[in-house]
């Protein structure tokens, strides 16, 4: 059963899974979806703890938990793990785990897992949407009609408008999202290449239709580069001045992973100097984006507010996937989708 534990002291139980979330209407809906998934999995004692309480109250109500599922960032996860002592897994309902101190948790014997691709389709679709929008200035077209200027507000030479047919799409990171981008673009008659530090199985790569190339070749020859990597110390600012200088002046950068993967100041310089043609971004280095940031008002940039994952299917998948992984821990099995410290 699902319970709201604000005052009740929990007994130590090996099947306790805690959803750590602020209490609001949206979280109540998500909790119901998680409850339904937990009941399907079985053996899970699912509990809700309001993350807006004091740390001591949160820690008391998490006693005995073997899995904690934080909905939204909770800055005291390591401290919480130390306090309750029984924790085995921090299970995020999202793809990103960059805000979690995985190394500190690992020292306590606590793994961190992501959502197993629950939102992969939504993000892949969004990335392709940004490719299409930047190639056809779709945002400018829509805004021109809304402003009552019809097509008069859509500026640019005809050479600035393109289809995706025959374009070389460079996918950096062929994981759950990148591979879905590739599979969906197959019908768009694109040439697909990728680079990844992970060696994927041959059948996995073959199913995407993408050819592996060096990072240097991908950056220098792609018409569109789309980023699908986790944020860590290796990938921070992996796209900066050096990379933009190597890109084609007609190239487009798409980023739907994490803002700091791109050196934003370098990107602005590259766009202003026409080292690259355009960018489509669902993420920025600072979110919400600062009011004086020029990116949202640049004519060759499309920015969306980090909502690439926003689809009902993503949330339903996340509820199912997180409870299935929690069930593995409850049964004494190894969790899937573990993200190692880097």
ZADO-1210 file (C-alpha; in nm, 4 decimals, padded with zeros to 6 digits):
<atoms>
<atom x="00.0000" y="00.0000" z="00.0000" code="UNK" pos="1"/>
<atom x="00.1074" y="00.3563" z="-00.0602" code="UNK" pos="2"/>
<atom x="00.1273" y="00.5759" z="00.2489" code="UNK" pos="3"/>
<atom x="00.2258" y="00.9302" z="00.3317" code="UNK" pos="4"/>
<atom x="00.4690" y="00.9080" z="00.6232" code="UNK" pos="5"/>
<atom x="00.4995" y="01.2513" z="00.7816" code="UNK" pos="6"/>
<atom x="00.4904" y="01.1407" z="01.1431" code="UNK" pos="7"/>
<atom x="00.4976" y="00.7623" z="01.1540" code="UNK" pos="8"/>
<atom x="00.8328" y="00.6040" z="01.2347" code="UNK" pos="9"/>
<atom x="00.9119" y="00.3285" z="00.9883" code="UNK" pos="10"/>
<atom x="01.0250" y="-00.0157" z="01.0839" code="UNK" pos="11"/>
<atom x="01.3321" y="-00.1623" z="00.9206" code="UNK" pos="12"/>
<atom x="01.2079" y="-00.3716" z="00.6274" code="UNK" pos="13"/>
<atom x="01.4055" y="-00.5105" z="00.3380" code="UNK" pos="14"/>
<atom x="01.1356" y="-00.4309" z="00.0823" code="UNK" pos="15"/>
<atom x="01.0821" y="-00.0616" z="00.1590" code="UNK" pos="16"/>
<atom x="01.1010" y="00.1658" z="-00.1448" code="UNK" pos="17"/>
<atom x="01.0652" y="00.5391" z="-00.0839" code="UNK" pos="18"/>
<atom x="00.9569" y="00.7966" z="-00.3378" code="UNK" pos="19"/>
<atom x="01.1080" y="01.1252" z="-00.2236" code="UNK" pos="20"/>
<atom x="00.8987" y="01.4049" z="-00.3665" code="UNK" pos="21"/>
<atom x="00.7442" y="01.7408" z="-00.2848" code="UNK" pos="22"/>
<atom x="00.3726" y="01.7055" z="-00.2258" code="UNK" pos="23"/>
<atom x="00.1629" y="01.8630" z="-00.5005" code="UNK" pos="24"/>
<atom x="-00.1076" y="01.7671" z="-00.7474" code="UNK" pos="25"/>
<atom x="00.1382" y="01.6550" z="-01.0141" code="UNK" pos="26"/>
<atom x="00.3348" y="01.4369" z="-00.7749" code="UNK" pos="27"/>
<atom x="00.0157" y="01.2726" z="-00.6502" code="UNK" pos="28"/>
<atom x="-00.0666" y="01.1652" z="-01.0059" code="UNK" pos="29"/>
<atom x="00.2843" y="01.0270" z="-01.0570" code="UNK" pos="30"/>
<atom x="00.2677" y="00.8477" z="-00.7235" code="UNK" pos="31"/>
<atom x="-00.0518" y="00.6724" z="-00.8282" code="UNK" pos="32"/>
<atom x="00.1206" y="00.5570" z="-01.1466" code="UNK" pos="33"/>
<atom x="00.4171" y="00.4298" z="-00.9417" code="UNK" pos="34"/>
<atom x="00.1813" y="00.2521" z="-00.7035" code="UNK" pos="35"/>
<atom x="00.0125" y="00.0720" z="-00.9922" code="UNK" pos="36"/>
<atom x="00.3539" y="-00.0309" z="-01.1281" code="UNK" pos="37"/>
<atom x="00.4724" y="-00.1457" z="-00.7831" code="UNK" pos="38"/>
<atom x="00.1646" y="-00.3628" z="-00.7418" code="UNK" pos="39"/>
<atom x="00.2387" y="-00.5280" z="-01.0764" code="UNK" pos="40"/>
<atom x="00.5964" y="-00.5958" z="-00.9722" code="UNK" pos="41"/>
<atom x="00.4970" y="-00.7227" z="-00.6276" code="UNK" pos="42"/>
<atom x="00.6885" y="-00.7509" z="-00.2984" code="UNK" pos="43"/>
<atom x="00.7412" y="-00.3735" z="-00.2788" code="UNK" pos="44"/>
<atom x="00.6372" y="-00.1719" z="00.0254" code="UNK" pos="45"/>
<atom x="00.6066" y="00.1642" z="-00.1505" code="UNK" pos="46"/>
<atom x="00.6065" y="00.4782" z="00.0600" code="UNK" pos="47"/>
<atom x="00.6012" y="00.8509" z="-00.0085" code="UNK" pos="48"/>
<atom x="00.8106" y="01.0972" z="00.1860" code="UNK" pos="49"/>
<atom x="00.7685" y="01.4718" z="00.1404" code="UNK" pos="50"/>
<atom x="01.1106" y="01.6036" z="00.0378" code="UNK" pos="51"/>
<atom x="01.0255" y="01.9557" z="00.1546" code="UNK" pos="52"/>
<atom x="01.0351" y="01.8541" z="00.5203" code="UNK" pos="53"/>
<atom x="01.3387" y="01.8970" z="00.7421" code="UNK" pos="54"/>
<atom x="01.6235" y="01.6549" z="00.6827" code="UNK" pos="55"/>
<atom x="01.5673" y="01.4853" z="01.0185" code="UNK" pos="56"/>
<atom x="01.2014" y="01.4214" z="00.9367" code="UNK" pos="57"/>
<atom x="01.2919" y="01.2883" z="00.5932" code="UNK" pos="58"/>
<atom x="01.5603" y="01.0605" z="00.7386" code="UNK" pos="59"/>
<atom x="01.3267" y="00.9264" z="01.0046" code="UNK" pos="60"/>
<atom x="01.0585" y="00.8428" z="00.7498" code="UNK" pos="61"/>
<atom x="01.3125" y="00.6753" z="00.5187" code="UNK" pos="62"/>
<atom x="01.4380" y="00.4330" z="00.7845" code="UNK" pos="63"/>
<atom x="01.4694" y="00.0823" z="00.6422" code="UNK" pos="64"/>
<atom x="01.4511" y="00.1911" z="00.2787" code="UNK" pos="65"/>
<atom x="01.6597" y="-00.0097" z="00.0337" code="UNK" pos="66"/>
<atom x="01.5656" y="00.2080" z="-00.2642" code="UNK" pos="67"/>
<atom x="01.5038" y="00.5822" z="-00.2803" code="UNK" pos="68"/>
<atom x="01.3458" y="00.7369" z="-00.5897" code="UNK" pos="69"/>
<atom x="01.3997" y="01.1155" z="-00.5835" code="UNK" pos="70"/>
<atom x="01.1487" y="01.3106" z="-00.7898" code="UNK" pos="71"/>
<atom x="01.3392" y="01.6331" z="-00.8445" code="UNK" pos="72"/>
<atom x="01.6830" y="01.7172" z="-00.7088" code="UNK" pos="73"/>
<atom x="01.7479" y="01.6374" z="-00.3444" code="UNK" pos="74"/>
<atom x="02.0837" y="01.7752" z="-00.2357" code="UNK" pos="75"/>
<atom x="02.1286" y="01.5607" z="00.0744" code="UNK" pos="76"/>
<atom x="02.1156" y="01.2117" z="-00.0771" code="UNK" pos="77"/>
<atom x="02.4618" y="01.1144" z="00.0493" code="UNK" pos="78"/>
<atom x="02.3830" y="01.2399" z="00.3975" code="UNK" pos="79"/>
<atom x="02.0520" y="01.0544" z="00.3848" code="UNK" pos="80"/>
<atom x="02.2229" y="00.7301" z="00.2813" code="UNK" pos="81"/>
<atom x="02.4625" y="00.7625" z="00.5749" code="UNK" pos="82"/>
<atom x="02.1778" y="00.8312" z="00.8139" code="UNK" pos="83"/>
<atom x="01.9477" y="00.5442" z="00.7228" code="UNK" pos="84"/>
<atom x="02.2209" y="00.2844" z="00.6602" code="UNK" pos="85"/>
<atom x="02.0048" y="00.0370" z="00.4679" code="UNK" pos="86"/>
<atom x="02.0052" y="00.2032" z="00.1264" code="UNK" pos="87"/>
<atom x="02.1208" y="-00.0012" z="-00.1724" code="UNK" pos="88"/>
<atom x="02.0025" y="00.2048" z="-00.4686" code="UNK" pos="89"/>
<atom x="01.9190" y="00.5618" z="-00.5667" code="UNK" pos="90"/>
<atom x="01.6857" y="00.5215" z="-00.8627" code="UNK" pos="91"/>
<atom x="01.6220" y="00.8322" z="-01.0702" code="UNK" pos="92"/>
<atom x="01.3048" y="00.8587" z="-01.2788" code="UNK" pos="93"/>
<atom x="01.5054" y="01.0665" z="-01.5274" code="UNK" pos="94"/>
<atom x="01.7930" y="00.9907" z="-01.7634" code="UNK" pos="95"/>
<atom x="02.0328" y="01.2382" z="-01.6044" code="UNK" pos="96"/>
<atom x="02.2255" y="01.1625" z="-01.2847" code="UNK" pos="97"/>
<atom x="02.4839" y="01.4417" z="-01.3074" code="UNK" pos="98"/>
<atom x="02.3504" y="01.6179" z="-00.9973" code="UNK" pos="99"/>
<atom x="02.4118" y="01.3116" z="-00.7777" code="UNK" pos="100"/>
<atom x="02.7466" y="01.2498" z="-00.6051" code="UNK" pos="101"/>
<atom x="02.7826" y="00.8944" z="-00.7339" code="UNK" pos="102"/>
<atom x="03.1359" y="00.8527" z="-00.6026" code="UNK" pos="103"/>
<atom x="03.0351" y="00.9400" z="-00.2456" code="UNK" pos="104"/>
<atom x="02.7359" y="00.7064" z="-00.2621" code="UNK" pos="105"/>
<atom x="02.9522" y="00.4275" z="-00.4054" code="UNK" pos="106"/>
<atom x="03.1782" y="00.4513" z="-00.1009" code="UNK" pos="107"/>
<atom x="02.8678" y="00.3806" z="00.1080" code="UNK" pos="108"/>
<atom x="02.7792" y="00.0795" z="-00.1064" code="UNK" pos="109"/>
<atom x="02.4920" y="00.2591" z="-00.2786" code="UNK" pos="110"/>
<atom x="02.4431" y="00.2341" z="-00.6556" code="UNK" pos="111"/>
<atom x="02.2793" y="00.4981" z="-00.8738" code="UNK" pos="112"/>
<atom x="02.0578" y="00.3988" z="-01.1667" code="UNK" pos="113"/>
<atom x="01.8896" y="00.6036" z="-01.4365" code="UNK" pos="114"/>
<atom x="01.5477" y="00.5427" z="-01.5894" code="UNK" pos="115"/>
<atom x="01.6525" y="00.2818" z="-01.8440" code="UNK" pos="116"/>
<atom x="01.5452" y="00.4844" z="-02.1446" code="UNK" pos="117"/>
<atom x="01.1951" y="00.5683" z="-02.0252" code="UNK" pos="118"/>
<atom x="01.2009" y="00.9001" z="-02.2091" code="UNK" pos="119"/>
<atom x="01.4296" y="00.7959" z="-02.4954" code="UNK" pos="120"/>
<atom x="01.1627" y="00.8067" z="-02.7660" code="UNK" pos="121"/>
<atom x="01.0360" y="01.1493" z="-02.6611" code="UNK" pos="122"/>
<atom x="01.3860" y="01.2986" z="-02.6590" code="UNK" pos="123"/>
<atom x="01.4754" y="01.1368" z="-02.9913" code="UNK" pos="124"/>
<atom x="01.1616" y="01.2794" z="-03.1496" code="UNK" pos="125"/>
<atom x="01.2389" y="01.6203" z="-03.0040" code="UNK" pos="126"/>
<atom x="01.5943" y="01.6150" z="-03.1386" code="UNK" pos="127"/>
<atom x="01.4632" y="01.5418" z="-03.4874" code="UNK" pos="128"/>
<atom x="01.2045" y="01.8157" z="-03.4427" code="UNK" pos="129"/>
<atom x="01.4850" y="02.0616" z="-03.3693" code="UNK" pos="130"/>
<atom x="01.6710" y="01.9448" z="-03.6795" code="UNK" pos="131"/>
<atom x="01.3656" y="02.0105" z="-03.8929" code="UNK" pos="132"/>
<atom x="01.2876" y="02.3425" z="-03.7231" code="UNK" pos="133"/>
<atom x="01.6356" y="02.4865" z="-03.7650" code="UNK" pos="134"/>
<atom x="01.6570" y="02.3725" z="-04.1274" code="UNK" pos="135"/>
<atom x="01.3256" y="02.5374" z="-04.2170" code="UNK" pos="136"/>
<atom x="01.3106" y="02.8214" z="-03.9588" code="UNK" pos="137"/>
<atom x="00.9849" y="02.6716" z="-03.8372" code="UNK" pos="138"/>
<atom x="00.9842" y="02.8810" z="-03.5184" code="UNK" pos="139"/>
<atom x="01.0167" y="03.2004" z="-03.7253" code="UNK" pos="140"/>
<atom x="00.7348" y="03.0918" z="-03.9566" code="UNK" pos="141"/>
<atom x="00.5012" y="03.0202" z="-03.6654" code="UNK" pos="142"/>
<atom x="00.5849" y="03.3464" z="-03.4898" code="UNK" pos="143"/>
<atom x="00.5353" y="03.5479" z="-03.8091" code="UNK" pos="144"/>
<atom x="00.1811" y="03.4158" z="-03.8473" code="UNK" pos="145"/>
<atom x="00.1048" y="03.4784" z="-03.4790" code="UNK" pos="146"/>
<atom x="00.2303" y="03.8373" z="-03.5140" code="UNK" pos="147"/>
<atom x="-00.0023" y="03.8908" z="-03.8111" code="UNK" pos="148"/>
<atom x="00.2791" y="03.9434" z="-04.0636" code="UNK" pos="149"/>
<atom x="00.2104" y="03.6168" z="-04.2491" code="UNK" pos="150"/>
<atom x="00.5207" y="03.5307" z="-04.4540" code="UNK" pos="151"/>
<atom x="00.6627" y="03.8816" z="-04.4475" code="UNK" pos="152"/>
<atom x="00.8325" y="03.8124" z="-04.1165" code="UNK" pos="153"/>
<atom x="01.0209" y="03.5088" z="-04.2490" code="UNK" pos="154"/>
<atom x="01.3567" y="03.6375" z="-04.3624" code="UNK" pos="155"/>
<atom x="01.6589" y="03.4667" z="-04.5110" code="UNK" pos="156"/>
<atom x="01.8000" y="03.3670" z="-04.8464" code="UNK" pos="157"/>
<atom x="01.6607" y="03.0518" z="-05.0046" code="UNK" pos="158"/>
<atom x="01.9949" y="02.8797" z="-04.9377" code="UNK" pos="159"/>
<atom x="01.9086" y="02.8926" z="-04.5663" code="UNK" pos="160"/>
<atom x="01.6134" y="02.6527" z="-04.6037" code="UNK" pos="161"/>
<atom x="01.6788" y="02.2811" z="-04.6477" code="UNK" pos="162"/>
<atom x="01.5278" y="01.9345" z="-04.6306" code="UNK" pos="163"/>
<atom x="01.7064" y="01.6547" z="-04.4470" code="UNK" pos="164"/>
<atom x="01.7424" y="01.4350" z="-04.7560" code="UNK" pos="165"/>
<atom x="02.1042" y="01.3449" z="-04.8182" code="UNK" pos="166"/>
<atom x="02.2308" y="01.5283" z="-04.5127" code="UNK" pos="167"/>
<atom x="02.5079" y="01.3688" z="-04.3063" code="UNK" pos="168"/>
<atom x="02.3824" y="01.3388" z="-03.9489" code="UNK" pos="169"/>
<atom x="02.6527" y="01.2882" z="-03.6866" code="UNK" pos="170"/>
<atom x="02.5266" y="01.1291" z="-03.3669" code="UNK" pos="171"/>
<atom x="02.7572" y="01.1637" z="-03.0672" code="UNK" pos="172"/>
<atom x="02.6481" y="00.8890" z="-02.8289" code="UNK" pos="173"/>
<atom x="02.4603" y="00.5906" z="-02.9744" code="UNK" pos="174"/>
<atom x="02.2905" y="00.4899" z="-02.6515" code="UNK" pos="175"/>
<atom x="01.9193" y="00.4554" z="-02.5881" code="UNK" pos="176"/>
<atom x="01.8385" y="00.8016" z="-02.7247" code="UNK" pos="177"/>
<atom x="02.1019" y="00.8312" z="-02.9981" code="UNK" pos="178"/>
<atom x="02.0121" y="00.4906" z="-03.1404" code="UNK" pos="179"/>
<atom x="01.6463" y="00.5900" z="-03.1598" code="UNK" pos="180"/>
<atom x="01.7366" y="00.9109" z="-03.3391" code="UNK" pos="181"/>
<atom x="01.9226" y="00.7021" z="-03.5965" code="UNK" pos="182"/>
<atom x="01.6397" y="00.4525" z="-03.6427" code="UNK" pos="183"/>
<atom x="01.3834" y="00.7274" z="-03.6913" code="UNK" pos="184"/>
<atom x="01.5991" y="00.9192" z="-03.9373" code="UNK" pos="185"/>
<atom x="01.6410" y="00.6140" z="-04.1584" code="UNK" pos="186"/>
<atom x="01.3165" y="00.7024" z="-04.3341" code="UNK" pos="187"/>
<atom x="01.4322" y="01.0607" z="-04.3891" code="UNK" pos="188"/>
<atom x="01.6950" y="00.9422" z="-04.6408" code="UNK" pos="189"/>
<atom x="01.9886" y="01.0749" z="-04.4388" code="UNK" pos="190"/>
<atom x="02.3444" y="00.9471" z="-04.4148" code="UNK" pos="191"/>
<atom x="02.3965" y="00.8395" z="-04.0547" code="UNK" pos="192"/>
<atom x="02.7311" y="00.8326" z="-03.8758" code="UNK" pos="193"/>
<atom x="02.8113" y="00.8119" z="-03.5062" code="UNK" pos="194"/>
<atom x="03.0885" y="00.8258" z="-03.2500" code="UNK" pos="195"/>
<atom x="03.0802" y="00.6649" z="-02.9063" code="UNK" pos="196"/>
<atom x="03.3406" y="00.5728" z="-02.6476" code="UNK" pos="197"/>
<atom x="03.1369" y="00.2572" z="-02.5840" code="UNK" pos="198"/>
<atom x="03.1750" y="-00.0397" z="-02.8170" code="UNK" pos="199"/>
<atom x="02.8182" y="-00.1451" z="-02.8887" code="UNK" pos="200"/>
<atom x="02.7376" y="-00.4968" z="-03.0150" code="UNK" pos="201"/>
<atom x="02.7448" y="-00.5322" z="-03.3920" code="UNK" pos="202"/>
<atom x="02.3758" y="-00.6231" z="-03.4179" code="UNK" pos="203"/>
<atom x="02.2816" y="-00.3203" z="-03.2051" code="UNK" pos="204"/>
<atom x="02.4745" y="-00.0863" z="-03.4357" code="UNK" pos="205"/>
<atom x="02.3449" y="-00.2568" z="-03.7492" code="UNK" pos="206"/>
<atom x="01.9862" y="-00.1968" z="-03.6370" code="UNK" pos="207"/>
<atom x="02.0530" y="00.1786" z="-03.6278" code="UNK" pos="208"/>
<atom x="02.1919" y="00.2004" z="-03.9790" code="UNK" pos="209"/>
<atom x="02.4721" y="00.4256" z="-03.8555" code="UNK" pos="210"/>
<atom x="02.8419" y="00.3937" z="-03.9391" code="UNK" pos="211"/>
<atom x="03.1042" y="00.4486" z="-03.6698" code="UNK" pos="212"/>
<atom x="03.3652" y="00.7169" z="-03.7418" code="UNK" pos="213"/>
<atom x="03.6226" y="00.9074" z="-03.5391" code="UNK" pos="214"/>
<atom x="03.5063" y="01.2101" z="-03.3439" code="UNK" pos="215"/>
<atom x="03.7263" y="01.4307" z="-03.5626" code="UNK" pos="216"/>
<atom x="03.5641" y="01.3035" z="-03.8815" code="UNK" pos="217"/>
<atom x="03.2156" y="01.3365" z="-03.7380" code="UNK" pos="218"/>
<atom x="03.2706" y="01.6973" z="-03.6306" code="UNK" pos="219"/>
<atom x="03.4340" y="01.8086" z="-03.9547" code="UNK" pos="220"/>
<atom x="03.2027" y="01.6359" z="-04.2047" code="UNK" pos="221"/>
<atom x="02.8538" y="01.6344" z="-04.0512" code="UNK" pos="222"/>
<atom x="02.5753" y="01.8611" z="-04.1749" code="UNK" pos="223"/>
<atom x="02.4017" y="01.8170" z="-03.8396" code="UNK" pos="224"/>
<atom x="02.5641" y="01.7110" z="-03.5119" code="UNK" pos="225"/>
<atom x="02.3298" y="01.5854" z="-03.2412" code="UNK" pos="226"/>
<atom x="02.4523" y="01.5272" z="-02.8851" code="UNK" pos="227"/>
<atom x="02.3362" y="01.2319" z="-02.6743" code="UNK" pos="228"/>
<atom x="02.5922" y="01.1895" z="-02.3957" code="UNK" pos="229"/>
<atom x="02.5715" y="01.2022" z="-02.0156" code="UNK" pos="230"/>
<atom x="02.7139" y="01.5050" z="-01.8386" code="UNK" pos="231"/>
<atom x="03.0335" y="01.4236" z="-01.6507" code="UNK" pos="232"/>
<atom x="03.3855" y="01.5598" z="-01.6200" code="UNK" pos="233"/>
<atom x="03.4783" y="01.4097" z="-01.9572" code="UNK" pos="234"/>
<atom x="03.1857" y="01.5517" z="-02.1550" code="UNK" pos="235"/>
<atom x="03.1695" y="01.8975" z="-01.9941" code="UNK" pos="236"/>
<atom x="03.2340" y="02.1517" z="-02.2727" code="UNK" pos="237"/>
<atom x="03.3162" y="01.8747" z="-02.5184" code="UNK" pos="238"/>
<atom x="03.1855" y="02.1133" z="-02.7848" code="UNK" pos="239"/>
<atom x="03.3877" y="02.4347" z="-02.7638" code="UNK" pos="240"/>
<atom x="03.5903" y="02.6728" z="-02.9824" code="UNK" pos="241"/>
<atom x="03.8130" y="02.4003" z="-03.1278" code="UNK" pos="242"/>
<atom x="03.5181" y="02.1842" z="-03.2307" code="UNK" pos="243"/>
<atom x="03.3161" y="02.4735" z="-03.3764" code="UNK" pos="244"/>
<atom x="03.6169" y="02.5816" z="-03.5825" code="UNK" pos="245"/>
<atom x="03.6281" y="02.2332" z="-03.7364" code="UNK" pos="246"/>
<atom x="03.2549" y="02.2205" z="-03.8183" code="UNK" pos="247"/>
<atom x="03.1238" y="02.3092" z="-04.1631" code="UNK" pos="248"/>
<atom x="02.9954" y="02.6692" z="-04.1903" code="UNK" pos="249"/>
<atom x="02.6609" y="02.5221" z="-04.3023" code="UNK" pos="250"/>
<atom x="02.6427" y="02.2813" z="-04.0068" code="UNK" pos="251"/>
<atom x="02.3798" y="02.2725" z="-03.7319" code="UNK" pos="252"/>
<atom x="02.4332" y="02.1707" z="-03.3689" code="UNK" pos="253"/>
<atom x="02.1515" y="01.9971" z="-03.1798" code="UNK" pos="254"/>
<atom x="02.1692" y="01.9503" z="-02.8020" code="UNK" pos="255"/>
<atom x="01.9004" y="01.7652" z="-02.6090" code="UNK" pos="256"/>
<atom x="02.1225" y="01.6079" z="-02.3413" code="UNK" pos="257"/>
<atom x="02.2694" y="01.8560" z="-02.0891" code="UNK" pos="258"/>
<atom x="02.3553" y="02.2228" z="-02.1327" code="UNK" pos="259"/>
<atom x="02.7146" y="02.2172" z="-02.0007" code="UNK" pos="260"/>
<atom x="02.8145" y="01.9611" z="-02.2642" code="UNK" pos="261"/>
<atom x="02.8370" y="02.2693" z="-02.4874" code="UNK" pos="262"/>
<atom x="03.0549" y="02.5687" z="-02.4070" code="UNK" pos="263"/>
<atom x="02.7773" y="02.8232" z="-02.4507" code="UNK" pos="264"/>
<atom x="03.0001" y="03.1279" z="-02.4902" code="UNK" pos="265"/>
<atom x="03.1944" y="02.9474" z="-02.7620" code="UNK" pos="266"/>
<atom x="02.8663" y="02.8509" z="-02.9309" code="UNK" pos="267"/>
<atom x="02.7485" y="03.2124" z="-02.9310" code="UNK" pos="268"/>
<atom x="03.0783" y="03.3211" z="-03.0841" code="UNK" pos="269"/>
<atom x="03.0552" y="03.0506" z="-03.3508" code="UNK" pos="270"/>
<atom x="02.7005" y="03.1507" z="-03.4425" code="UNK" pos="271"/>
<atom x="02.7753" y="03.5220" z="-03.4506" code="UNK" pos="272"/>
<atom x="03.0875" y="03.4736" z="-03.6634" code="UNK" pos="273"/>
<atom x="02.9042" y="03.2257" z="-03.8893" code="UNK" pos="274"/>
<atom x="03.1512" y="02.9463" z="-03.8147" code="UNK" pos="275"/>
<atom x="02.8387" y="02.7304" z="-03.7984" code="UNK" pos="276"/>
<atom x="02.4943" y="02.7944" z="-03.9418" code="UNK" pos="277"/>
<atom x="02.2485" y="02.7229" z="-03.6616" code="UNK" pos="278"/>
<atom x="02.1703" y="02.5485" z="-03.3338" code="UNK" pos="279"/>
<atom x="01.8688" y="02.3725" z="-03.1871" code="UNK" pos="280"/>
<atom x="01.8802" y="02.3511" z="-02.8081" code="UNK" pos="281"/>
<atom x="01.6513" y="02.1988" z="-02.5486" code="UNK" pos="282"/>
<atom x="01.9091" y="02.2586" z="-02.2744" code="UNK" pos="283"/>
<atom x="02.1323" y="02.5486" z="-02.1723" code="UNK" pos="284"/>
<atom x="02.4180" y="02.5920" z="-01.9274" code="UNK" pos="285"/>
<atom x="02.2010" y="02.7905" z="-01.6864" code="UNK" pos="286"/>
<atom x="01.8332" y="02.7005" z="-01.6543" code="UNK" pos="287"/>
<atom x="01.6030" y="02.8831" z="-01.6728" code="UNK" pos="288"/>
<atom x="01.8078" y="03.0684" z="-01.9330" code="UNK" pos="289"/>
<atom x="01.9223" y="03.4148" z="-01.8244" code="UNK" pos="290"/>
<atom x="01.7316" y="03.7128" z="-01.9651" code="UNK" pos="291"/>
<atom x="02.0442" y="03.8640" z="-02.1228" code="UNK" pos="292"/>
<atom x="02.1466" y="03.5428" z="-02.3001" code="UNK" pos="293"/>
<atom x="02.1342" y="03.6171" z="-02.6767" code="UNK" pos="294"/>
<atom x="02.0571" y="03.2602" z="-02.7862" code="UNK" pos="295"/>
<atom x="01.6735" y="03.2690" z="-02.7714" code="UNK" pos="296"/>
<atom x="01.6558" y="03.5813" z="-02.9881" code="UNK" pos="297"/>
<atom x="01.9167" y="03.4825" z="-03.2465" code="UNK" pos="298"/>
<atom x="01.7539" y="03.4198" z="-03.5865" code="UNK" pos="299"/>
<atom x="01.9511" y="03.0995" z="-03.6444" code="UNK" pos="300"/>
<atom x="01.8743" y="02.9381" z="-03.3066" code="UNK" pos="301"/>
<atom x="01.5739" y="02.7427" z="-03.1781" code="UNK" pos="302"/>
<atom x="01.5545" y="02.7046" z="-02.7995" code="UNK" pos="303"/>
<atom x="01.2976" y="02.4962" z="-02.6107" code="UNK" pos="304"/>
<atom x="01.2719" y="02.4953" z="-02.2272" code="UNK" pos="305"/>
<atom x="01.4223" y="02.1532" z="-02.1393" code="UNK" pos="306"/>
<atom x="01.0960" y="01.9744" z="-02.2095" code="UNK" pos="307"/>
<atom x="01.2142" y="01.7199" z="-02.4658" code="UNK" pos="308"/>
<atom x="01.1085" y="01.4453" z="-02.2263" code="UNK" pos="309"/>
<atom x="00.7592" y="01.5859" z="-02.1775" code="UNK" pos="310"/>
<atom x="00.5218" y="01.3201" z="-02.3019" code="UNK" pos="311"/>
<atom x="00.2701" y="01.1100" z="-02.1136" code="UNK" pos="312"/>
<atom x="00.4419" y="00.7958" z="-02.2372" code="UNK" pos="313"/>
<atom x="00.7702" y="00.9074" z="-02.0777" code="UNK" pos="314"/>
<atom x="00.6128" y="00.9379" z="-01.7337" code="UNK" pos="315"/>
<atom x="00.4270" y="00.6076" z="-01.7585" code="UNK" pos="316"/>
<atom x="00.7459" y="00.4348" z="-01.8716" code="UNK" pos="317"/>
<atom x="00.9435" y="00.5952" z="-01.5882" code="UNK" pos="318"/>
<atom x="00.6985" y="00.4713" z="-01.3281" code="UNK" pos="319"/>
<atom x="00.7117" y="00.1183" z="-01.4688" code="UNK" pos="320"/>
<atom x="01.0878" y="00.1048" z="-01.5217" code="UNK" pos="321"/>
<atom x="01.1803" y="00.2471" z="-01.1802" code="UNK" pos="322"/>
<atom x="00.9531" y="00.0076" z="-00.9939" code="UNK" pos="323"/>
<atom x="01.0827" y="-00.2889" z="-01.1933" code="UNK" pos="324"/>
<atom x="01.4380" y="-00.1940" z="-01.1009" code="UNK" pos="325"/>
<atom x="01.3386" y="-00.1390" z="-00.7379" code="UNK" pos="326"/>
<atom x="01.1841" y="-00.4860" z="-00.7431" code="UNK" pos="327"/>
<atom x="01.5157" y="-00.6347" z="-00.8515" code="UNK" pos="328"/>
<atom x="01.6854" y="-00.4828" z="-00.5466" code="UNK" pos="329"/>
<atom x="01.4058" y="-00.5948" z="-00.3136" code="UNK" pos="330"/>
<atom x="01.4471" y="-00.9509" z="-00.4439" code="UNK" pos="331"/>
<atom x="01.8220" y="-00.9353" z="-00.3836" code="UNK" pos="332"/>
<atom x="01.9079" y="-00.9177" z="-00.7528" code="UNK" pos="333"/>
<atom x="02.1411" y="-00.6701" z="-00.9174" code="UNK" pos="334"/>
<atom x="01.9832" y="-00.3483" z="-01.0417" code="UNK" pos="335"/>
<atom x="01.9914" y="-00.2575" z="-01.4100" code="UNK" pos="336"/>
<atom x="02.1018" y="00.0742" z="-01.5669" code="UNK" pos="337"/>
<atom x="02.3706" y="00.1461" z="-01.3049" code="UNK" pos="338"/>
<atom x="02.5599" y="00.4688" z="-01.3758" code="UNK" pos="339"/>
<atom x="02.9196" y="00.4441" z="-01.2550" code="UNK" pos="340"/>
<atom x="03.1109" y="00.7423" z="-01.1128" code="UNK" pos="341"/>
<atom x="03.3344" y="00.9113" z="-01.3696" code="UNK" pos="342"/>
</atoms>
